[in-house]
Amino acid sequence: MNLTGKHVAVLVENNYQEMEVWYPIYRMQEARAEVTIVGPAAERYVSKLGYPVVADTAAAHAQGSAFDAVIVPGGYAPDLMRVNPAMVAIVRSAAVSGKLVAAICHGSWMLVSADVIKGKRVTGAPNIKDDLRNAGGIYEDKEVIQDGKIITSRKPGDLPAFCAAIVKALAGWEVELAA
């Protein structure tokens, strides 16, 4: 599917999960979407294993509503992201503006901090399921869940289904999910 004309933000912070950052970046680029990497500052961040990524822009200079989708990867990075008001504002702005917001693994923590999952079916890393429920989300242990404009997945092994759901949603296709 061709996503020419679509603009996708991928949020980053230190201690990110390598595959959960790079797989979505490359998959969105492969589909011809414009990808902007957003961090707390426009600087270098390292993964849990020391792999670097450089943010194109600082969160304070980005608006979630300016993107067609915002992707929140996991690892330990979301725990750092969620205490940064500008990072949380991107997720909230995108969700409130009706843009696609996708989170995988611990990335779903950002949906909690942005206060955008009340009454929504969501998933994430199993050890944050109580946080998702306490924020009003309806937690399900599934590979990928789409509830409106929110797409969530649990772990790196879910990346193929996660990215396929994002691409299909951005392309305007109805996402088929396993029961």
N, C-alpha and C positions, 0 to 999 in steps of 0.2 A: 504494500500500500504506500502511496505517495503522500507525504505530509508537507510538501512544499507550501510555504506560506504560514506554517504553524511554528510557534515560538515556545520552546520548552525550557523551564528553569530546573536545574538539578542543584539541590542544596548540599553544601559540604561544610565539614568542620573536622577537627583532628579526631583521630581514632575511628574513622569511618570504616565500614566493611568494604573491601576492595571491589568485589564483584557487584555489590549493590550500588556502587557509583559508576563503575566503568561499563558494565553491561547495558544499563539504560542509556548512557551517553552514546555509546556506539550504535545501539539499536535505533535510537531516535535519529542520529546522523545518517544511518543506513537508509532510513525512510525519508530522508531529505528535509527533516525538521531543522530549524535553527536552534542550537542548544547554547544556553548561557549558564555557566557555572557560577553560583552565588554562595558566598561565604560571609562571615561576619565582617571581613575586610577583603580587599582584592589582594590576596597574598597566597602563599603556599601552605597547604595543609597536608598532613601525612596520615596514612591509614594505620590500622592496628599493627600492621606488619612493616610500616615505614614507607609504603609506596606513596609518592607525591601526586598531588593534583593542585592546580593553580586556579583560584577563583577569578573569573573575568570581571566581576564587580562586587562591591560591598552591598550587603543587605540594606543598609540605609539609603542606597541609591536605586533600589529596585522596588517595584510595586507588583504584588501578586496578580493584580487585575490586568497587568500589561502582558501577561503570559497566557498562552492557551492551556498550559498545564504546568504544574509544579510537582516535581518528584522529590520525595524525601527518602533517602536511603537509610540503612540502619548501621549497625555496629554500635559503638558507644557514643558516636557523634551526636545523635539526637538529644542525649542527656545534656550535652554542652549547648546545642542549638536552642533548646527550650528555655534557657535562662537568658537568652538574648532577645530583647523585645522586638528588634527589627527583623530577626529571622522568623519569629512567631507571627509577626504582622504580615509577612509575605504569604504564609499559609492561610491565615484568616482572611486576608483580602481576596486571595484567589477563590477560596470557598464561597465567601459571601457574594462575590461577583459572578458566581455560576461557572467558574472555570474548573477544569479537571484538577483534582488533587490526588496524588497517588503516593502511598507510603508502604514500605516494606520493612518487616522485622521490627526493630526498635523505632523505626521512623514513625510508626503509628503514635508514639508518644507526642510527637509534634501536633497531631490532630487533637489530642487531649488538651495540650497547652493552648491551642488556638480555639478551643471550645466549639468544635464543628461536628462532633459525632453523636450528639444526643439523638436517640431514636434511630440511628443508622446501624445497619449490619456492617461489622468490621472484623478484621483479623489482624494479627501481628504476632510477634514473638510470644510464645506461650507464657513466659514469665512476666509479661505486662498485661495479661488478660484482665486481672483485677483492676488495673488502672483504666483500661478501656471500658469495662463495665461501670466503674465508679463515675466515669465521665458521661454515663448515659448511653454508651454504645451497646449494641447487641452483639456480643462476641461469638464468633463461630470459628472452629478449627478447620479451615478450608484453604486450599492452595491459593485461590484468588477470590475476592468478593468485590463486586461493584454494586454500590447502592447510590443511585443517582450519579453525581459527579465525583464520588469518592471511590477510589480503587485501593484495596489493601491486600497484602500478601504476608506470609509468615517468615520466610527464610530464603537464603540464597538458592536453594533447590527449586524454589517457586518462580525464579526470575523469567524463564521462558513464558509461562502463563501470565505473569505480571506485566511484562513488556508487551506481549501480544494484546492484552486487554487495553493497555494505554494506547497502542497504535490504532486498534480498532475503534476505540472511543473517539480519538482525535480525527479519525477518518470518517466518523459519522456512522459506523456500522454498529449494529446491535451486538453486544458481546455475549457469546454463548458460554455459559458456565456449567461445569459438572454439578450434578445434584448431590 
